[in-house]
Amino acid sequence: MSLTFSQTELDLSAVQWRRRVVLAFSILIVTVLLPFVCAVWLHTNPLLYAQIEHAGIFLIFVAIAGRTWSALHIGGNKKIVLVETGPYSVVRNPLYLFTLIGAAGIGAQTSSLVMMLLCALTASAVLAAVVFKEETFLRARFGAKYDAYARRVPRFFPRFSAYQDVEHLTIRPKVVYRTFLESSYFLIAIPAVDAIELARVYGWLPEFIHLP
């Protein structure tokens, strides 16, 4: 038996709530692991160690800017209007894509490519269920219009040649501010990892896990 529109919306809300819980739990696990992870490059290639860390900082700022840009276009209207402009014209899930970029940036603060990949994969596993539920919801909400949009625009790998802009945007400041502030939490990883590295210099933290 097919789900009604209200049932689909209710199911989507439940999945989104679980996504927040699982993502918070995953962040907690990574936070607990970070003090004991040390990249092998620290002792074998200090230049590469610093370059990976700096690349991570760049990814974090890309994530903040990208999520804010996405919020300017979606404006909290995902359930009301099918947005097909700006970042939504090149990829169907730009908010989640930039979240993955931010997660990779957090992992890169350890200068470990393994941690960088682990953080990105953890975030993608958490978001995958939400993406598929959202697609079910959007198909129920917009029907053939969404199907055409899905055929034209990739789910996660941007097609930049398809970019379309719009002359005017209706912006909901609260949504944009909230998205910007939530995205800025990624920045916490920078001083946190610096504090961990300083603690290692003084011998307060052991290097239990060495990763490339």
C-alpha positions as a Markdown table, in Angstrom:
| # | Residue | x | y | z |
|---|---|---|---|---|
| 1 | Met | 0.0 | 0.0 | 0.0 |
| 2 | Ser | 1.4 | 3.4 | -1.0 |
| 3 | Leu | 2.1 | 6.0 | 1.7 |
| 4 | Thr | -0.1 | 9.1 | 1.8 |
| 5 | Phe | 1.6 | 12.5 | 1.6 |
| 6 | Ser | 1.1 | 13.2 | 5.3 |
| 7 | Gln | 2.5 | 9.8 | 6.2 |
| 8 | Thr | 5.6 | 10.5 | 4.0 |
| 9 | Glu | 6.1 | 13.8 | 5.7 |
| 10 | Leu | 5.8 | 12.3 | 9.2 |
| 11 | Asp | 8.3 | 9.5 | 8.3 |
| 12 | Leu | 10.7 | 12.2 | 6.9 |
| 13 | Ser | 10.5 | 14.2 | 10.2 |
| 14 | Ala | 11.3 | 11.0 | 12.2 |
| 15 | Val | 14.3 | 10.2 | 10.0 |
| 16 | Gln | 15.6 | 13.8 | 10.2 |
| 17 | Trp | 15.3 | 13.6 | 14.0 |
| 18 | Arg | 17.2 | 10.3 | 14.1 |
| 19 | Arg | 19.8 | 11.8 | 11.8 |
| 20 | Arg | 20.5 | 14.6 | 14.3 |
| 21 | Val | 20.8 | 12.1 | 17.1 |
| 22 | Val | 23.1 | 9.7 | 15.2 |
| 23 | Leu | 25.2 | 12.6 | 13.8 |
| 24 | Ala | 25.7 | 14.0 | 17.4 |
| 25 | Phe | 26.6 | 10.5 | 18.6 |
| 26 | Ser | 29.1 | 10.1 | 15.8 |
| 27 | Ile | 30.7 | 13.5 | 16.5 |
| 28 | Leu | 31.0 | 12.5 | 20.2 |
| 29 | Ile | 32.9 | 9.3 | 19.2 |
| 30 | Val | 35.2 | 11.2 | 16.9 |
| 31 | Thr | 35.8 | 13.7 | 19.6 |
| 32 | Val | 36.8 | 11.0 | 22.1 |
| 33 | Leu | 39.1 | 9.4 | 19.5 |
| 34 | Leu | 40.9 | 12.6 | 18.4 |
| 35 | Pro | 43.1 | 13.1 | 21.5 |
| 36 | Phe | 44.7 | 9.7 | 20.9 |
| 37 | Val | 45.1 | 9.9 | 17.1 |
| 38 | Cys | 48.4 | 11.1 | 15.7 |
| 39 | Ala | 49.3 | 11.2 | 12.0 |
| 40 | Val | 52.5 | 9.5 | 11.1 |
| 41 | Trp | 53.5 | 12.5 | 9.0 |
| 42 | Leu | 54.2 | 14.4 | 12.3 |
| 43 | His | 57.5 | 12.6 | 12.6 |
| 44 | Thr | 58.2 | 11.6 | 9.0 |
| 45 | Asn | 57.0 | 14.6 | 6.9 |
| 46 | Pro | 56.2 | 17.7 | 8.9 |
| 47 | Leu | 55.5 | 19.7 | 5.8 |
| 48 | Leu | 52.8 | 17.3 | 4.6 |
| 49 | Tyr | 51.4 | 17.2 | 8.1 |
| 50 | Ala | 50.9 | 21.0 | 8.0 |
| 51 | Gln | 49.6 | 21.0 | 4.4 |
| 52 | Ile | 46.8 | 18.5 | 5.2 |
| 53 | Glu | 45.8 | 20.5 | 8.3 |
| 54 | His | 45.7 | 23.7 | 6.3 |
| 55 | Ala | 43.7 | 21.9 | 3.5 |
| 56 | Gly | 41.2 | 20.9 | 6.2 |
| 57 | Ile | 40.8 | 24.5 | 7.4 |
| 58 | Phe | 40.1 | 25.5 | 3.8 |
| 59 | Leu | 37.4 | 22.7 | 3.5 |
| 60 | Ile | 35.8 | 23.9 | 6.7 |
| 61 | Phe | 35.4 | 27.4 | 5.3 |
| 62 | Val | 34.1 | 26.0 | 2.0 |
| 63 | Ala | 31.5 | 24.1 | 4.0 |
| 64 | Ile | 30.4 | 27.1 | 5.9 |
| 65 | Ala | 30.1 | 29.3 | 2.8 |
| 66 | Gly | 28.4 | 26.5 | 0.8 |
| 67 | Arg | 25.8 | 25.7 | 3.4 |
| 68 | Thr | 25.0 | 29.4 | 3.8 |
| 69 | Trp | 24.7 | 29.8 | 0.1 |
| 70 | Ser | 22.4 | 26.8 | -0.1 |
| 71 | Ala | 20.3 | 28.3 | 2.7 |
| 72 | Leu | 19.9 | 31.5 | 0.8 |
| 73 | His | 18.2 | 29.6 | -2.0 |
| 74 | Ile | 16.2 | 27.0 | -0.1 |
| 75 | Gly | 15.0 | 29.4 | 2.5 |
| 76 | Gly | 13.3 | 26.7 | 4.5 |
| 77 | Asn | 11.0 | 26.0 | 1.6 |
| 78 | Lys | 12.0 | 22.5 | 0.7 |
| 79 | Lys | 8.6 | 21.1 | 1.6 |
| 80 | Ile | 6.7 | 23.9 | -0.2 |
| 81 | Val | 8.7 | 24.8 | -3.4 |
| 82 | Leu | 11.0 | 22.7 | -5.6 |
| 83 | Val | 14.1 | 24.9 | -5.6 |
| 84 | Glu | 16.1 | 24.4 | -8.9 |
| 85 | Thr | 18.4 | 27.4 | -8.8 |
| 86 | Gly | 21.8 | 28.3 | -7.5 |
| 87 | Pro | 23.5 | 25.3 | -5.8 |
| 88 | Tyr | 20.3 | 23.3 | -6.4 |
| 89 | Ser | 20.8 | 23.6 | -10.1 |
| 90 | Val | 24.1 | 21.6 | -10.1 |
| 91 | Val | 23.4 | 19.1 | -7.3 |
| 92 | Arg | 20.2 | 18.0 | -5.6 |
| 93 | Asn | 21.6 | 18.0 | -2.0 |
| 94 | Pro | 24.1 | 20.8 | -1.7 |
| 95 | Leu | 23.5 | 21.3 | 2.1 |
| 96 | Tyr | 24.5 | 17.7 | 2.7 |
| 97 | Leu | 27.3 | 17.8 | 0.2 |
| 98 | Phe | 28.9 | 20.8 | 2.0 |
| 99 | Thr | 28.3 | 19.0 | 5.3 |
| 100 | Leu | 30.4 | 16.1 | 4.0 |
| 101 | Ile | 33.1 | 18.6 | 2.9 |
| 102 | Gly | 33.0 | 20.1 | 6.4 |
| 103 | Ala | 33.3 | 16.6 | 8.0 |
| 104 | Ala | 36.3 | 15.9 | 5.9 |
| 105 | Gly | 37.8 | 19.2 | 6.9 |
| 106 | Ile | 37.4 | 18.3 | 10.6 |
| 107 | Gly | 39.1 | 14.9 | 10.0 |
| 108 | Ala | 41.9 | 16.7 | 8.2 |
| 109 | Gln | 42.7 | 18.7 | 11.3 |
| 110 | Thr | 44.4 | 15.6 | 12.6 |
| 111 | Ser | 46.6 | 15.7 | 9.4 |
| 112 | Ser | 45.5 | 12.0 | 8.9 |
| 113 | Leu | 44.1 | 11.1 | 5.6 |
| 114 | Val | 42.5 | 8.1 | 7.2 |
| 115 | Met | 40.6 | 10.3 | 9.8 |
| 116 | Met | 39.6 | 12.7 | 7.0 |
| 117 | Leu | 38.1 | 9.8 | 5.0 |
| 118 | Leu | 36.5 | 8.2 | 8.2 |
| 119 | Cys | 34.8 | 11.5 | 9.1 |
| 120 | Ala | 33.4 | 12.0 | 5.6 |
| 121 | Leu | 32.2 | 8.3 | 5.4 |
| 122 | Thr | 30.6 | 8.6 | 8.8 |
| 123 | Ala | 28.7 | 11.7 | 7.8 |
| 124 | Ser | 27.7 | 10.2 | 4.5 |
| 125 | Ala | 26.3 | 7.1 | 6.2 |
| 126 | Val | 24.3 | 9.2 | 8.6 |
| 127 | Leu | 22.9 | 11.4 | 5.8 |
| 128 | Ala | 22.2 | 8.7 | 3.3 |
| 129 | Ala | 19.0 | 7.5 | 4.9 |
| 130 | Val | 17.7 | 11.1 | 5.1 |
| 131 | Val | 18.5 | 11.8 | 1.5 |
| 132 | Phe | 16.5 | 8.8 | 0.3 |
| 133 | Lys | 13.5 | 9.6 | 2.6 |
| 134 | Glu | 13.6 | 13.2 | 1.4 |
| 135 | Glu | 13.5 | 12.0 | -2.2 |
| 136 | Thr | 10.5 | 9.9 | -1.4 |
| 137 | Phe | 8.8 | 12.9 | 0.2 |
| 138 | Leu | 9.6 | 15.2 | -2.7 |
| 139 | Arg | 8.3 | 12.7 | -5.3 |
| 140 | Ala | 5.1 | 12.5 | -3.4 |
| 141 | Arg | 4.9 | 16.3 | -3.1 |
| 142 | Phe | 5.9 | 17.4 | -6.6 |
| 143 | Gly | 5.4 | 14.2 | -8.7 |
| 144 | Ala | 6.6 | 14.4 | -12.3 |
| 145 | Lys | 8.2 | 17.8 | -11.8 |
| 146 | Tyr | 10.6 | 16.3 | -9.3 |
| 147 | Asp | 11.3 | 13.2 | -11.5 |
| 148 | Ala | 12.4 | 15.6 | -14.3 |
| 149 | Tyr | 14.5 | 17.5 | -11.9 |
| 150 | Ala | 16.2 | 14.3 | -10.6 |
| 151 | Arg | 17.0 | 13.2 | -14.1 |
| 152 | Arg | 18.6 | 16.5 | -14.9 |
| 153 | Val | 20.5 | 17.2 | -11.7 |
| 154 | Pro | 22.9 | 14.7 | -9.9 |
| 155 | Arg | 22.3 | 13.6 | -6.4 |
| 156 | Phe | 25.8 | 14.3 | -5.0 |
| 157 | Phe | 28.3 | 14.9 | -7.8 |
| 158 | Pro | 27.8 | 18.4 | -9.1 |
| 159 | Arg | 27.2 | 19.1 | -12.7 |
| 160 | Phe | 28.5 | 22.7 | -13.0 |
| 161 | Ser | 27.5 | 23.1 | -16.6 |
| 162 | Ala | 23.9 | 22.9 | -15.5 |
| 163 | Tyr | 24.2 | 26.0 | -13.2 |
| 164 | Gln | 21.2 | 28.3 | -13.3 |
| 165 | Asp | 20.8 | 31.5 | -11.3 |
| 166 | Val | 17.8 | 33.6 | -10.4 |
| 167 | Glu | 17.4 | 37.4 | -10.5 |
| 168 | His | 15.6 | 37.7 | -7.2 |
| 169 | Leu | 15.6 | 35.6 | -4.0 |
| 170 | Thr | 13.1 | 35.6 | -1.2 |
| 171 | Ile | 15.4 | 35.2 | 1.8 |
| 172 | Arg | 14.3 | 34.1 | 5.3 |
| 173 | Pro | 17.0 | 35.6 | 7.5 |
| 174 | Lys | 16.4 | 33.3 | 10.4 |
| 175 | Val | 17.0 | 30.2 | 8.3 |
| 176 | Val | 20.2 | 31.7 | 6.8 |
| 177 | Tyr | 21.5 | 32.9 | 10.3 |
| 178 | Arg | 20.7 | 29.5 | 11.8 |
| 179 | Thr | 22.4 | 27.6 | 9.0 |
| 180 | Phe | 25.5 | 29.9 | 9.2 |
| 181 | Leu | 25.7 | 29.5 | 13.0 |
| 182 | Glu | 25.3 | 25.7 | 12.8 |
| 183 | Ser | 27.9 | 25.5 | 10.1 |
| 184 | Ser | 30.3 | 27.6 | 12.1 |
| 185 | Tyr | 30.5 | 24.8 | 14.7 |
| 186 | Phe | 32.9 | 23.1 | 12.3 |
| 187 | Leu | 35.4 | 25.8 | 13.3 |
| 188 | Ile | 35.6 | 24.4 | 16.8 |
| 189 | Ala | 37.8 | 21.6 | 15.4 |
| 190 | Ile | 40.6 | 24.0 | 14.7 |
| 191 | Pro | 41.4 | 25.2 | 18.2 |
| 192 | Ala | 40.4 | 21.8 | 19.6 |
| 193 | Val | 43.1 | 20.0 | 17.6 |
| 194 | Asp | 45.6 | 22.8 | 18.3 |
| 195 | Ala | 45.0 | 22.2 | 22.0 |
| 196 | Ile | 45.5 | 18.5 | 21.6 |
| 197 | Glu | 48.8 | 19.0 | 19.7 |
| 198 | Leu | 50.0 | 21.4 | 22.4 |
| 199 | Ala | 49.1 | 18.8 | 25.1 |
| 200 | Arg | 51.3 | 16.3 | 23.2 |
| 201 | Val | 54.2 | 18.7 | 23.1 |
| 202 | Tyr | 54.1 | 18.9 | 26.9 |
| 203 | Gly | 53.7 | 15.2 | 27.2 |
| 204 | Trp | 50.2 | 15.3 | 28.7 |
| 205 | Leu | 48.6 | 13.1 | 26.0 |
| 206 | Pro | 50.1 | 9.8 | 24.7 |
| 207 | Glu | 50.1 | 8.9 | 21.0 |
| 208 | Phe | 48.1 | 5.7 | 21.0 |
| 209 | Ile | 47.0 | 5.5 | 17.4 |
| 210 | His | 49.2 | 6.3 | 14.5 |
| 211 | Leu | 47.5 | 6.7 | 11.1 |
| 212 | Pro | 48.6 | 7.8 | 7.7 |
